[in-house]
Amino acid sequence: MPDSSTEVTAAGIARLAGVGRAAVSNWRRRHADFPKPVGGTEASPSFALHEVEQWLRDQGKVAEVPLRERVWQQVAGHPGGAVTALVHAGCALLLVRDRPTAWLEITAVSDARMAGVLPAALDHVLADRFGADRTVPTPTAAALLPSVPLLRAAAELAAEGGARQAFDFLFGRQLDANPRQYTLTPPGLAELMADLAQPARDAARQSGKRAPLVVLDPAAGTGALLCAVGPPTALHAQEADPDLAALTALRLALHSGGNRADGSTLAVRTGDTLRADAFPGLTADAVLCHPPFNERNWGHDELAYDPRWEYGFPARTESELAWVQHALAHLREGGTAVLLMPPAAASRRSGRRIRADLLRRGALRAVIALPAGAAPPYGVPLHIWVLRKPGPEQPPSPELLVVDTSEPETAGSASGRDRLDWPAVRRAVLDAWHPFDAPGRREPVEERPGAGRAVPVIELLDDDVDLAPARHLPAQAAGGGAAELVRVRERLEETLKLTARLTPLPAAPGEPARRPFTTVGELARTGALRLRTGSGSGDGTAPVLTEHDVLAGTAPSGAPTAPAGSPEDEPLLLEPGDVIVPVLGGGPVARVVDEATAGAVLGRNLQLLRPDPAALDPWFLAGFLRGTANSRRASSYASTATRLDARRLRVPRLPLAEQRRYGEQFSALAAFEDALRTAGRLGGQLVQGMYDGLTDGSVAPK
């Protein structure tokens, strides 16, 4: 049964009904029976969730609120806050997974009775997973009572897709709702860093070690790095924020399997890692870490004589080098540490002495430059440092591997947040790392211009000790060399000729027509077209048409994504004749899907209009949607963006034959626009290639 105490905001109602917030505002104005606010503020009121659900069903706005949305709204509207709700839900999901029979017995009673018996059952499960010294305290009966409806709904959600998947969904929604509160490590980056630490597992197996791999993350955050490590593993995590530490502990517990028969264990602690290390005696096989960047207050004054500073005392501005040495201090000899680092850490003068000692003693093995958008801050191309704890019987490595994955062939055709081709980045990094780190390697590592190189350490030990990969990689031939520039020029000439042929004829004056208009919303109601919004959820194979692709007129560039596993997030595959418009403001834009784009997945922040060919010509529809006045009429303005409501766009009522006359003209204009884009891109490529070729000597002046 629904929880009568759960409240939902207008944004939550919009998500429940699959509409924009403007639609919810309209409902409140136009419908006298719309539920009255029960809380919040005048500017941001909240409503009773069960009343909203009933009103949506009565009005036919939604047949049934999706379970996932209902559970999330219960989390977001919990009287104790979303974090408390997530902790309670995580504890219950752990009980659902580890002791399903006990859970069924507990839920067979009233809510009050259930809250009374839950603490004992949860305490047993939490003690089994975390031991006596645990980050997640057992909730009391009084604290659990308001959460009982949520826990029942969360268990129902777990029955659909699994306890881990249910918690990941709810935790992910919390992260999405509070992007500035948490530092995120994207899954693709976490998997890459775990792959780079794989030699630690291989070395442990070669030494005959049968115990699970011991892995430490001293700045665990949301637990993404440790979730990427495969079992059997003894996971150790420390996080300064107590609330986040509890959520991460539950996430890792749900990821790490339901039993400890293989020796896997989990220990999560709270505290400031550099000032109060929670695992002072731990010797790990691998350390994975995404540390906080640019911290001035990391403990410089208190920790001057700390034994961890084996490679030099970090300056106040070099907090990242303190994390590097903390990781090395926890490694066994031959163990591997992989840290995400800001690019400045490779070149700041204040850290050059520590970098030099890391190189001389063979502790730093690789510096890998990632494309911009790999992780926050998304505008900065971050680095990965791979380190190895040197041993007395191991001679220092004479080389440092530098890799740059920021080139288009590895970063993807449209690099940036949500558009990185992680499989290509991973392949480029591991193809360089594995030959370099091969046991007993004698052959030199193949040098790849502009991409990767094994640099002799002696070349790096100068006054700057600058380890930025781009400074030590041989340059690629400009634009692919002189021969490639000739081909670019030929393509540019052909495109310019095409542009001249496609240039529209001089415009003839016409009389303003008094035509009856309809709206896209009305066309959708009458069945003349279907209106859908993209979720970005894919089928795991098809590329994703992104908002950037629509605005730039490029091919689908989003990497294939895994299915979401719920009916409301099923992939929406494009068909020829579909018309795509962006949700967020980018000017009047509409794109008609052709055969080359068909089969791609509709990405987020995009709306699809699928016209009935017997009623609407797609080019006619797209052309009128692009009118400037039309776009302004259908747009609403927020503090940071313009949002387009496609339902408010207007289209004239014309016979199909007349529509096709307009459609032919609009199609010709679109072809002209594409030719102009191509000419601009080829022209820019030719100009920059000539500049590069003339300056590096690969092109001779004429």
Disulfide bonds with the S-S distance in Angstrom:
none
